[in-house]
Amino acid sequence: MRLSLCSSALMVGSCLAQGDLARLLSSQNDLSTLLELVSLVPGLADTLAAASNITIVAPTNQAFADVPRNIPEGEAIEQKNDTIAIAALLANHVFKGVYPSDVITDIPTFAQTLLNSSYIIPRQPFSNFTGGQYNGIVKNGDDVCIISGENTISTVTEADIKLGEGITIHKIDIVLSFGAPLQLFTYRAGYLAMNAALEATQLNIDIGLTGADIPGLNISDYTIFVPNNEAFESIGSVLKSADQATLQEVLKYHLIPNNVIFSPSLGNVTVPSFQGANLTFTVLPDGSAWVNNAKIIFPNSILYNGIAHVIDNVLAPGEFDRASLTPSANPSDRLAFENASSVPLSELPFTSIAFEGDQETYSMMPVLLQTVMAVPTPTAEASPTASDSKSTVTPTPTGAKEFLGAGSALFPGAGMALSIALGAVAVLVYVCEGQG
């Protein structure tokens, strides 16, 4: 669908005084459901309209109608009886910063929203990132698209409706999705070997689940590398003979705590893993990104409290010499475990799968996510032979004005906060070249 810059909507917006969000929404016939939901949260319309430098992505009536009714936010939309779930849903649609359509390019930017760890209902929390949930904004051909959890792609159908100088509103055709916990993501996306390996190794850490019955340390604001099923199969002989302690070290090596790293921010750097040894990243001139000997084949899946990158090999703890990387080789010829041989998925020593029986699966990958590159094509200075450096924090996403809004108390009645994530998050901006 081609992006529409509706002149009549712009005229309506320009005539409205700052603070009159309810009047603006009521002037848009296809936003009546949004107006109704906003009115269910006391004081929300006035508080939002008084904020400065925010971008609201506004689902149309049809978008809300299409939300499945068997999930908490769908039930809340239908029954209008859960203000926390409604507030969480709405908070996930409010970006910190102003993102007019003319600053959006085919290099996606992931920016944070007002959805934080304070939104909890008995069935689930909704997000646990320090500073707010991430969603992506990207130009895709003639469209502006929003990337959210569960591999969801929403298209802007009408852009740049203004409310004073500080608020920009874009209408979208699909409601943004919350990020799934890691193991739910691995189940729904079909990465069953990683799912089962996490179950079997019992790391004693909780990556995205909550509750008194969940053992271990909660880790948020993390980056994790998820080997695909073929990667686990290719070292099946090693897995069958490894003890639990060894498997724990291997999986910990795939995790970077307290560091949300989107792949296009990578260069030729080394970053400490949760296991302790460094991970070595390499960016090649063709736009591919590598961690040790493994290629990132599907980057930047938004989770409940972290970012997942799918890779084509299992990583072995220890230092890696970038000069030994052979990117033209098949994954089976780049194994990190010597003398490993392949074993069918059904014969791997992992039998228990978390979330088995869940009815939601990703039947297909959206075209935009299939064609997006891991990183932008680097300049000559970013060659594979560049010297190592430590990963660093990058600036606020390009195009976003400084957020001067209402902060975490914007939506009243959101419930008690989750445990604060370990340390400060190092936010690295997702700027990935898209096609399509």
LUMBA-592782 format. One record per atom (N, C-alpha, C): x, y, z. Coordinates in steps of 0.001 Angstrom, whole numbers, padded with zeros to 6 digits, always signed. Each point is the difference from the previous one (the first is absolute). Example, Ala and Ser with C-alpha at 12.3 -4.5 7.8 and 13.67 -1.06 7.14 Angstrom:
+013190-005690+007800-000890+001190+000000+000900+001200+000000-000350+001050-000720+000820+001190+000060-000770+001090+000730
***
This chain:
+000853-001196+000000-000853+001196+000000+000878+001231+000000-000237+000926-000899+000808+001195-000134-000284+000966+001148+001063+000620+000499-000127+000948+001109-000857+001186-000415-000996+000319+000832-000896+001114-000288+000273+001147+000955+000339+001152-000555+000157+001202+000814-001262+000821-000196-000995-000299+000815-001345+000536-000227-000053+001489+000358-000218+000844-001010+000024+001443+000240-001120+000438+000928-001155-000642-000089-001108+000391+000871+000321-000313+001451+000654-001137+000221+000377-000356+001370+001033+000970+000538+000930+000408-000846+000999+000958+000439-000645+001330+000370-001017+000402-000767-000686+001245+000296-000744-000087+001317-000640-001150+000233-000693-000182+001271+000977+000103+001150+001147-000710-000157+000979-000005+001080+000565+001370+000269+000272+000753-001037+000604+001307+000198-000939+000980+000680-001304-000259-000076-000973+000907+000611-000238-000305+001473+000491-001138+000460-000270-000394+001374+001076+000516+000929-000405+000459+001120+000960+000487+000994+000703-001180+000654+001233+000256+000451+000718-001017+000759-000852-000411+001201-000113-001327+000232-000756-000484+001146-001369-000524-000343-000449+000119-001268-001349-000432-000350+000044-001298-000792+000623-001035+000590+000133-001284-000679-001357-000642-000234-000887+000063+001000-001314-000627-000145-000767+000601-001173+000072+001311-000162-000704+000643-001109+000578-000450-001350+001326-000109-000062+000616-000454-001241-000458-001407-000346+000060-000910+000977-000415-001381-000257-001469-000073-000408-000832+000812+000628-001433-000029-000330-000262+000538-001402+000940+000763-000537-000179+000526-001358+000375-001024-001067+000582-001120+000424+000424-001050-000930-000929-001202+000171-000866-000240-000969-001002-001055+000140+000611-001380+000205+001175-000243-000573+000603-001325+000100+000864-000168+001247-000046+000963+000915+000737-000108+001260-000935-000006+001209-001261-000317-000199-000959+000038+001107+000294-001061+001049+000507-001173-000415+000355-001019+000995+001159+000471+000858+000990+000615-000618+001128+000544+000766-000487+001039+000991-000888+000884-000431-000541+001015+000900-000709-000646+001180-000766-001041-000264-000715-000693+001081+000982-000626+000985+001063-000641-000498+000977-000628+000882+000759+001043+000814+000363+001101-000620+000684+001073+000730-000872+000517+001138-001303+000103-000241-000907+000527+001023-000149-000941+001190+000371-001280-000153-000117-000959+001090+001102+000169+001046+001069+000664-000373+001113+000209+000929-000096+001429+000518-000357+000202+001260-000270+001353+000515+001146+000969-000243-000325+001141-000579+000969+001064-000195+000984-000213-001121-000102-001123-000720+001011-000318-000995+000032+001005-001146-001146+000352-000545-000032+000906-001153+000656+001337+000341-000341+000552+001170+000572+001289+000385+001502-000113+000244+000422-001098+000640+001416-000172+000309+000820-000169-001278-000509-000814-000917+000694-000194-001269+000119+001308-000762-001114+000719-000078-000019+001222-000792+000895+001080+000592+000282-000082+001293+000873+000981+000639+001473-000348-000159+000290-001208-000512+001385-000421-000172+000631+000730-001180+001310+000029-000032+000729+000617-001093+000869-001039-000699+000076+000110-001320+000891-000833-000794-000285-001493+000160-001184-000399-000380-000356-001410-000070-000629-000275-001363+000068-001249-000401-000655-000456-001221-000979-001095+000367-001258+000177-000349-001032-000993+000264-000295-000737-001299+000119-001327+000018-000444-000795-001140-001389-000519+000362-000990+000410-000774-001407-000173+000363-000643-001106-000832-000304-001150+000601-000688-001047-000752-001412+000441-000390-000402-000353-001202-001354+000308-000449-001001-000942+000660-001270+000310-000173-001048-000873+000539+000160-001436-000495+000308-000147-001287+000147-001344-000549+001197-000710+000610+001074+000740+000266+001168-000607+000629-000346-000561+001375-000745+000755+000795-000420-000508+001307-000948-001186-000148-000876+000039-000994-000943-001109-000215+000733-001285-000356+001175+000114-000617+000745-001176-000444+000854-000636+001091+000119+000638+001172+000802-000579+001079-000694-001260+000517+000695-001143+000079-000626-001222+000523-000565+000218+001390-001177-000529+000240-000666+000209+001291+000418-001005+001058+000893-000927-000317+000436-000994+000991+001326+000378+000660+000441+001241-000182+001195+000494+000672-000411+001168+000900+000804+000311+001050-000443+001009+000976-000408+001327-000616+000778+000509-000948-000357+001292-000575-001252-000103-000866-000216-001156-000651-001230-000193-000772-001218-000060+000894+000128-000703+001125-001099-000059+000965-000308+001391+000548+001057+000771+000284-000207+001344+000546-000703+000901-001008+000378-000118-001270-000663+000789-001047-001478-000373-000097-000270-001286+000081-001376-000476-000163-000867+000338+001209+000541-000249+001213-000818+000104+001198+000117+001357+000697+001024+000762-000356+000195+001339+000584+000080-000042+001529+000600-001067+000538-000041-000187+001445+001382-000130+000652+001062+000214-000735+001337-000165+000561+000821+001232-000365+000002+000984+000873+000664+001256-000323+001523-000150-000059+000572-000973+000731+001445-000191-000052+000409-000531-001366-000706-001028-000475+000309-000548-001322-000210+001050-001082-001065+000779+000119-000266+001059-000984+001099+001049+000050+000382+000408+001212+001052+001002+000140+001318-000508-000563+000320-001277+000248+001235-000578-000550-000032+000016-001529-001134-000376-000558-000150-000013-001453+000198+001397-000571-000614+000998+000615+000112+001367-000496+001412+000545+000195+000625-000318+001127+001360+000490+000256+000978-000513-001046-000240-001194-000505+000885-000578-001012-000126+000702-001343-001006+000870-000137-000213+000732-001245+000444+001456+000098+000700+000359+001081+000461+001370+000173+001524+000007+000047+000622+000499-001062+001452+000084-000070+000512+001236+000724+001135-000138+000656+000707+001138+000553+000756+000677-001136-000402+001198-000352+000625+000706-001101-000978+000203-001139+000265+000992-000825-000855+000310-001145+000609-000614-001249-000776-000821-000698+000445-000683-001208-000942+000329-001156+000115+001181-000597-000822+000299-001173+000402-000904-001161-000921-000189-000938+000245-000952-001077+001196+000383-000856+000313+001281-000094+001071+000405-000905+001394-000268+000556+000105-000445+001266+001318-000372+000515+000188-001513+000020-001034-000759-000353+000100-001446-000011+000628-000444-001314+000994-000870+000079+000681-000488-001190-000034-001521-000025+000624-000588-001030+000058-001454-000062+001098-000572+000892+000611+000860+000802+000862-000464+001093-000839+000027+001271-000482-001140+000486-000918-000005+001144+000644+000539+001271-000814+000627+000803+000401+000491+001314-000889-000662+001040+000607-000598+001020-000772-000502+001125+000027+001045+001102-001174+000420+000421-000128+001024+001037-000883-000538+001122+000126+000605+001172-000731-000486+001168-001346+000693+000145-000943-000740+000549-001341+000503+000249-000205+000216+001494-001216+000388+000366-000314+000235+001413-000410-001272+000739+000018-001150-000674-000314-001259+000664+001201-000441+000830-000192-000081+001325+001099-000390+000874-000416-001158+000901+000832-000302+000989-000196-001193+000824-001115+000133+001029-000697+001133+000059-001027+000185+001030-001346-000595-000390-000126-000481-001219-001294-000529-000462-000036-001509+000224-000754-000426+001002-000066-001414+000361-001445-000356+000310-000465-001094-000572-001282-000577+000364+000266-001425+000479-000957-000653+000661+000268-001334+000525+000488-000990-001053-000419+000168-001246+000396-000948-001049+001383+000264-000547+000465+001247+000043+001279+000294-000611+000424+001450+000267+001329+000242-000043+000482+001365-000175+000050+000273-001505+000300+001199-000402-000043+000337-001414+001354+000386-000572+000903+000498+000819+001325+000385-000494+000916+000195+001189+001299-000219-000224+000950+000219+001082+001331+000520-000537-000060+001013-000842+001202+000721-000423+000187+001224+000892+001242+000303+000338+000287+001262+000659-000238+001134-000997-000863+000922+000348-000241+001146-000858-001126-000164-000994-000599-001186-000088-001141-000172-000880+000208-001030-001093-001092-000609-000437+000005-001010-001055+000493+000594-001322+000694-000813-000769+000465+000420-001315-000987-000410-001089-000194+000878-000974-000631-000328-001270+000815+000681-001092-000117-000473-001221+000786+000547-001092-000835+000845-000939+000633+000975-000645-000651+000840-000994+000860-000025-001251-000614-000280-001170+000790-000159-001212-000821+000358-001231+000637+000557-000999-000631+000212-001300+000145-001283-000802-001078-000454-000575-000006-001237-000780-000662+000299-001341+000804+000349-000989-000567+000446-001259-000707+001330+000189-001278+000049-000350-000785+001220+000190-000663+000068+001367+000155-001017+000795-000666-000073+001295+000957+000315+001142-000568+000498+001086+000696+000032+001283-000562-001148+000817+000882-000808+000576-000429-001173+000766+000542+000058+001421-000731-000651+000892+000406-000144+001404+000246-001479+000250+001163-000331+000555+000348-001374+000349-000161-000162+001504-000774-001007+000420-000193-000241+001436+000221-001474+000303-000376-000451+001193+000215-001375+000405-000779-000987-000848+000329-001286+000186-000698-001097-000688+000071+000139-001529+001115+000578-000507+000198+000155-001449-001122+000795-000659-000527+000974+000703-001144+000777-000497+000484+001214-000782-000593+000208-001176+000272+001164-000834-001299+000780-000165-000015+001247+000460-001152+000887-000163+000355+001069-001023-000969+000374-000842+000225+000993-001036-000734+001288+000347+000694+001116-000147-000621+001308+000208-000917+000289-001180-001274+000243+000295-000978+000281-001049-000278+001489-000157+000314+000777+001020-000160+001451-000053+001001+000598+000967+000821+000909-000499+001142+000464+000785-000116+001459+000380+000752+000354+001039+000273+001395+000343-001240+000819+000353-000907-000592+000756-001090+000770+000590+000580+000687+001235-000069+001304+000036+000693+000759+001032-000959+000458+001097+000498-000055+001232-000702+000587+001132+000944+001011+000625-000153+001259-000370+000954+001000+000421+001368-000288-000588+001039+000455+000681+001352-000180-000498+000663-001258+000552-000558-000577+001056+000721-001060+000698-000467-001407-000244-001111-000210-000698-000542-001335-000170-000265-000260-001476+000519-001108-000493-000266-000466-001352-000737-001325+000087-001019-000172-000831-000815-001219+000006+000045-000635-001385+000261-001313-000037-000069-000780-001231-001060-001091+000185-000935-000119-000908-000950-001112+000048+000673-001264-000552-000320-001154+000618+000565-001276-000454-001098-001036-000176+000299-001023-000806-001012-000991-000362+000015-001253+000858+001037-000167+000832+000111-001187+000861+000492+000459+001369-000661-000447+001052+000395+000340+001364+001387-000568+000295+000857+000790+000621+001337-000467+000350-000084-001132+001016+000915-000950-000120+000006-001169+000879+001040+000155+001099-000294-000585+001155+000987-000066+001073+001072-001024-000378+001197+000189+000546+001050-000985-000199-000252-001233+000848+000335-001165-000539-000183-001263+000721+001224-000297+000862-000170-000745+001111+001171-000523+000710+000830-000869-000938+001279-000148+000297+000923-000682-000903-000483-001390-000402-000345-000836+000989-000347-001368-000355-001334-000085-000730-000914+000917+000255-001227+000030-000791+000322+000391-001439+000906+000959-000175+000438+000364-001344+000619-001196-000714+000902-000723+000681+000660-001127-000657-001003-001087-000373-001031-000190+000823-001013-000995-000344-000818+000442-001210-000506+001223+000040-000869+000462-001080+000755+000160-001318+001278+000348+000073+000786+000173-001215+000605-001306-000496-000124-001064+000784+000473-001307-000443+001436-000324+000346+000633+000785+000885+001369-000298+000422-000056-000922+001218-000428-001217-000258-000322-000920+001088+001240-000527+000705+001118-000128-000722+001211-000496+000641+000486+000978+001066-000017+001282-000296+000403+000991+001001-000978+000011+001158-001281-000089-000299-001024-000052+001037+000274-001164+000950+000217-001183-000557+000212-001196+000816+001338+000055+000725+001019+000579-000629+001301+000106+000654-000086+000882+001238-000737+001103-000091-000185+000866+001167-000727-000734+001120-000977-000833-000362-000713-000788+001005+000929-001010+000663+000801-000696-000806+000798-001111+000507+001176+000459+000853+000588+001130-000356+001223+000403+000695-000261+000645+001352-001219+000510+000231-000349+000597+001291+001061+001020+000440+000060+001095-000709+001012+001017+000246-000174+000713+001334-001159-000150+000619-000320+000713+001247-000064+001501-000219-000355+000387-001203-000310+001396-000284-001342+000029-000710-000725+001068+000207-001309+000161-000630+000123+001044-001090-000201-000435-001238+000112+000918-001128-001409+000268-000505-000735+000848+000742-001269+000458-000520-001240-000670+000533+000090-000729+001096-001185-000522+000664-000028+000594+001403-001183+000039+000609-000108+000563+001338-000910-000865+000849+000068+000197+001314-000892-000708+000899+000772-000732+001078-000702-000312+001088+000647-000650+001141+000516-001387-000342-000593-000650-001011+000399-001352-000353+001140-000038-001007+000514+001162-000393+001089+000058-000959+001310+000159+000760+000901-000998-000078+001256+000098+000754+001011+000881-000722+000978+000442+000758+001155+000610-000618-000044+001501-000108+001076+000529-000518+000240+001424-000128-000672+000539-001257-000768+001079+000151-000620+000617-001167+001007+000901-000697+000139-000186-001304+000906+000828-000791-000808+000706-001073+000087+001305-000030-000667+000785-001027+001031+000832-000756-000474+000706-001010+000877+000843-000809+001167-000818-000557-000280-001132-000561+001054-000891-000468-000061-000173-001515+001105-000504-000528+000083-000435-001382+000345-001477+000008-000714-000786-000782+000265-001434-000029+000089-000483-001437+000869-000969-000219+000186-000593-001318-000619-001396+000007-000915-000224-000923-000792-001229-000041+000440-000839-001193+000784-001074+000225+000342-000870-001122-001252-000670-000563-000097-000101-001323-001151-000678-000582+000108-001508+000216-001033-000723-000355-000019-001445+000242+001148-000712-000701+000315+000425-001227+001077-000639-000755+001338+000168+000703+000178+001129+000690+001247+000227+000735+000162-001017+001125-001073-000258+000736+000072-000999+001072+000192-001401-000582-000693-000295-001085+000154-001325-000619+001441-000249-000431+000656+001033-000518+001347-000173-000556+001040-000357+001058-000251+000297+001272+000928-000377+001074-000671-001001+000942-000947-000754-000522-000781-000919+000828+000843-000991+000771+001093-000481-000594+000834-000978+000693+000637+000597+001243+000375+001276-000078+000589+000682+001159-001055+000205+001082-001197+000392-000401-001062+000235+000967-000380-001278+000737+000009-001115-000699-000406-001270+000617+000987-000454+001069+001256+000430-000129+001008-000453+000955+000351+001051+001055-000538+001210-000126+000347+001076+000930-000799-000107+001292+000634+000349+001120-000728+000005+001266-000733+001333+000150-000850+000086+001029-000837+001179+000162+000822+001265+000233+001063-000092+000776+000832+001170+000288+000592+000577-001288+000418-000874-000908+000558+000455-001278-001072+000682-000836-001183-000587-000037-001099+000598-000759-000384+001364+000572+000054+000132+001318-000307+001297+000615+001001+001062-000452+001270-000357-000031+001012+000955-000445-000215+000397-001454-000374-000951-000830-000231+000291-001415-001162+000970-000167-001114-000240+000675-001156+000881-000155+000254+001376+000606+000703+000069+001122+000326+001300+000580+000852+000836-000950+000786-000687-000817+000854+000704-000958-000823+000662-001110-001242-000409-000163-000870+000585-001021-000760+001224+000511+000218+000388+001250-000780+001052+000632+000889+001176+000391-000473+001219-000319+000661+001227+000446-000978+000736+000905+000252+000061+001306-000928+000686+000902+000226+001507-000010-001040+000735+000351+000101+001446+000208+000492+000748-001233-000344-000472-001167+000507+000599-001225-000935-000361-001146-000850+000931-000387-000938-000230-001101+000698+000394-001295+000441-000969-000776+000814+000252-001179-000786-000347-001258-000353+001007-000771-000597-000229-001308+001120-000178-001016-000144-000960-000880+001132-000443-000823+000653+001097-000829-000738+000972-000579+000685+000985-000825+000924+000925+000767-000073-000014+001320+000918+000808+000792+001334-000701+000208+000072-001240-000455+001237-000742+000195+001080+000434-000978+001225-000095+000449+001163+000132-000850+000922-001142+000331+001264+000198-000217+000984-001011+000375+000370+000225+001460-000834-000539+000861+000132+000238+001435-000047-001315+000750+000425+000022+001239-000173-001131+000897-000843+000447+001179-000875-000894+000467-000926+000302+001085+000007-001179+000973+000102+000242+001299-000014-001105+000963-001348-000711+000016+000030-001308+000076-001217-000794+000109-000336-000237+001466-001197-000561+000241-000394-000353+001361+000901-001099+000548+000545-000825-000869+000900-001076+000412+001348+000540+000451+000391+001160-000517+001253+000626+000390+000939+000254-001160+000082-000929-000934+000872+000189-001150-000617+000995-000982+000841+000650-000783-000473+000976-000965-000652-000657-001211-000962+000710-000564-000537-000318-001317+000639+000971-000987+000396-000516-001152+000668+000813-001009-000952+000251-001160-000265+001258-000305-000904+000358-001077+000782+000495-001212-000519-000344-001162+000615+000400-001256-001078+000507-000943+000253+001131-000641-000896+000546-001012+000735-000027-001335-000616-000582-001012+000622-000140-001312-000570+001015-000991+000728+000265-001068-000469+000981-000987-001328-000346-000655-000391-001267+000023-001285-000375-000609-001188+000277+000912+000252+000580+001188-001082+000312+000922-000341-001119+000954+000761-001078-000010-000273-001102+000931+000700+000254+001326-000588-000533+001063+000562+000130+001342+000228-001394+000564+001096-000149+000707+000426-001301+000510+000351+000112+001469-000270-001057+000749+000472-000116+001375+000853-001257+000046+001287+000174+000294+000987-001069-000137-000101-000601-001407-000256-001292-000075-000074-000688-001290-001424-000126-000526-000971+000612+000664-001414-000175-000356-000533+001259-000668-000768-000190-001054-000631+001112-000700-001346+000316+000638-000288+001287+000169-001327+000412+000451-000934-000070-001200-000921-000954+000016-000854-000224-001164-001385+000628+000140-000410+000308+001214-001249+000728+000215+000176+000874+001234+000228+001303-000194+000352+000857+001124-001209+000639+000672+000205+000398+001252-000833+001001+000668-001461-000385+000221-000232-001192+000497-001358-000354+000420-000270+000635+001360-001095+000761+000091-000334+000716+001228-000668-000967+000975+000599-000157+001172-000543-000864+001032-000642+000842+001092-000472-000691+001013-000618+000652+001158+000994+000874+000760+001256-000443+000032+001001+000748+000775+001397-000107-000590+000082-000316-001270+001300-000114-000636-000137-000061-001509+001131-000159-000666+000055-000082-001447+000669-001316-000377-000575-000729-000962+000548-001277-000443+000490+000112-001435+001165-000569-000248+000535-000126-001346+000164-001489-000299-000557-000468-001085+000123-001403-000394+001300-000177-000773+000769-001026+000341+001296-000256-000630+000048-001420-000558+000988-000266-000868+000033-001294-000703+000996-000981+000579+000581+000291+001184+000892-000931+000672-000093+000183+001501+000310-001055+000728+000092+000077+001458+001382+000515+000352+000060+000961+000916+001258+000637+000387+000693-000800+001097+001328-000085-000086+000798-000688+001018+000705+001037+000860-000125-000068+001329+000638+000994+000862+001506+000086-000248+000498+001219-000036+001435+000212-000200+000267+001120-000981+001231+000445-000046+000377+001084-000899-000040-000488-001445-000385+000917-000907-000096-000334-001420+000861+000963-000795+000793-000543-000918+000853+000805-000863-000770+000358-001269-000297+001286-000155-000783+000427-001160+000662-000387-001315+001302-000054-000021+000719-000341-001229-000300-001415-000471-000501-000848+000896-000295-001387-000379-001383-000164-000594-000804+001075-000028-001358-000094-000534+000031-000263-001503-000777-000972-000432-000133-000332-001426-001467+000160-000389-000431+001210-000302-001428+000252-000230-000585-000726-001205+000827-000380-000951-000517-000703-001178-000293-001468+000272+000469-000532+001113-000195-001411+000325-001426-000263+000460-000478-001201-000219-001303-000414+000503+000041-000061+001520-001164+000170+000645-000017-000077+001470+000635-001281+000537-000211-001110-000680+000548-001285+000470+001520-000046-000074+000596+000928-000768+001456+000063-000094+000581+001084+000909-000851+000649+000789+000446+001040+000927-000294-000380+001455-000073-001285+000282-000383-000433+001338+001032+000436+001038-000502+000441+001159+000885+000415+001083+000455-001174+000856-000591-001164-000205+000326-001185+000801+000681-001024-000904+001257-000288+000293+000762-000913-000828-000564-001419+000070+000092-000679-001130-000381-001413-000106-001481-000248+000291-000820+001048-000089-001443-000195+000201-000612-000642-001240-001030-000786+000222-000734-000604-001107-001486+000255+000189-000720-000076-001097-001412+000365+000007-000873-001088+000617-001043+000462+000686-000996-000881+000614-001370+000589-000301-000984-000819-000396-001335+000548-000275-000582+000692+001231-000849+000984-000261-000603+000781+001077-000693-000901+001013-000655-001042-000484-000749-000901+000888+000903-000802+000924+001295-000058-000296+000924-000794+000809+000870+000854+000922-000207+001300-000008+000747+000843+000921-000421-000303+001443+000890+000197+000967-000294-000401+001384-000867+000998+000746-000936+000638-000682-000930+000935+000629-001409-000482-000311-000802-000202+001007-001337-000543-000237-001123+000936+000408+000228+000843+001004-001055+000871+000503+000035+001339-000730-001179+000484-000452-000104+001253-000735-000944+000935+000744+000453+001207+000290-000845+000989+000670-001067+000502-000960-001198+000214+000521-001149+000528-000742-000511-000975-001065+000380-001260+000090-000490-000970-000979-001534-000060+000065-000631+000050-001147-001447+000022-000073-000589+001375-000182+000833+001038+000125-000490+001356-000266-000563+000059-001414-001105+000671-000162-000726-000013-001274+000524+001009-001010+000808+000964+000439+000484+001028-000913+001374-000381-000549+000140-000004-001306+001293-000217-000623+000185+001023-001116+001250+000208-000387+000291+000896-001113+000011-000842-001272-001108+000019-000726-000121-000855-001176+000865+000484-001153+000303+001298-000021+000856+000524-001047+000670+001273+000500+001151+000287-000582+000730+001193+000365-000439+001150-000899-000369+001156+000561-000348+001135-000856+001123+000321-000979-000372+000399-001206+000989+000281-001041+001018+001021+000467-000458+001023+000709+000913+001046+000465+001091-000584+000883-000356-000956+000862+000986-000593+000888+000882-001008-000717-000479-000567-001090+000813-000922-000782+001092+000731-000767-000292+001205-000453+000908+000692-000903+000897+001017+000692-000261+000296+001249+000798+001007+000698+001404-000543+000243+001005+000823-000235+001386-000410+000211+000354+000100+001482+000999-000768+000404+000420+000040+001397+000585+001350+000364+000789+000563-000909+000616+001303+000243+000033+000780-001302+000130+001325+000072+000204+000774-001226+001345-000366-000617+000126+000131-001298+001283-000255-000638+001027+000961+000569+001069-000525+000598+000948+000870+000694+000874+000783-000968+000608+001038+000525+000962+000779-000771+001345-000708+000011+000934+000557-000737+001317-000629-000086+000667-000085+001366-000332+000971+000878+000630-000012+001325-000470-001175+000836-001160-000574-000339-000547-001092+000814+000314-001337-000652+001258-000246-000297+000399-001231-000658+000197-001101+001021-000033-001295-000438+000164-001107+000937+001350-000015+000690+000972+000767-000504+001310-000017+000616+000194+001136+000998-001089+000765+000244+000115+001103+000948+000323-000528+001386+000620+000825+000808+000380-000432+001340-001220-000147+000882+000137-000868+001017-001095-000224+000932-000239+001234+000860-001240+000130+000457-000338+001012+000998-001170-000519+000801-000242+000610+001127-001146-000379+000818-001254+000686-000522-001152-000670+000148-001246+000611-000444-000314+001204+000880-000587+001020-000594-000304+001223+000736-001436+000412-000239-000488+000888+000842-001349+000530-000142-000030+000983-001161-001035-000079-000823-000160+000926-001110-001066+001030+000330-000074+001105-000748-000936+001072+000344-001447-000379-000226-000896+000925+000396-001425-000149-000249-000251-000193-001484-000980-000863-000408-000260-000254-001414-000158+001291-000807+000600-000002-001198-000074+001158-000872-001450+000347-000312-000324+001275+000048-001344+000443-000351-000904+000210+001186+000386-000487+001155-000845+000147+001183+000393+001240+000768-000957+000849+000268+000245+001120+000897+000067-000507+001429+000637+000768+000860+000109-000386+001412-001383-000195+000605-000154-001102+000729-001277-000290+000648-000158+000854+001248-001084+000739+000056-000287+000851+001162-001365-000335+000584-000378-001264-000126-001363-000394+000331-000212-000360+001444-001071-000791+000220-000516-000196+001349+000637-001157+000749+000823-000817-000666+000743-001025+000716-000829-001188+000422+000526-000768+000977-000581-001282+000358-001329+000116+000732-000325+001163+000511-001266+000168+000720-001125+000445-000916+000230-000103-001304-000976+000504-000953-001336-000717+000100+000046-001317+000168-001216-000806+000026-000269-000456+001422-001019+000530+000661-000251-000347+001400-000487-001432+000153+000210-000544+001196-000526-001317+000324+000716-001131-000662+001287+000151-000304+000705-001026-000745+000518-001124+000878-000077+000091+001317+000412-001099+000858+001443+000148+000453+000463-000944+000831+001343+000095+000569+001048-000369-001043+001184+000556+000179+001063-000200-000992+000635-001366+000162+000554-000516-001096+000817-001203+000036+001372+000342+000572+000803-001014+000266+001360+000244+000483+000778+000809-001025+000781+000960+000475+000776+000832-000898+001097-000846-000635+000216+000153-001283+000980-000802-000725+001408+000258+000529+000872-001012-000130+001361+000140+000481+000740+001075-000783+000495+001009+000714+000833+001003-000633-000734+000906-000955+000719+000827-000679-000576+000935-000962+000036-000610-001377-001003+000305-000786-000055-000538-001354+000861+000859-000918+000761-000673-000826+000747+000720-001036-000808-000096-001273-000696+001070-000349-000939-000029-001102+000724+000285-001300+000000-000971-000867+000658+000172-001276-001054+000055-001089-000002+001049-000797-001102+000284-000926+000000-000991-001151-001183-000467-000326-000178-000897-001145-000125+000866-001258+000990-000113-000855-000049+000757-001242+000316-000949-001147-000938-000788-000350+000217-001096-000915-000604+000299-001359+000730-000234-001033-000461+000352-001341-001110-000933-000432-001177+000519-000353-001124-000827-000417-000211+000054-001499-000657-001019-000504-000378-000079-001384-001454-000373-000064-000618+000259-001158-001214-000489-000200-001257+000087-000117
***
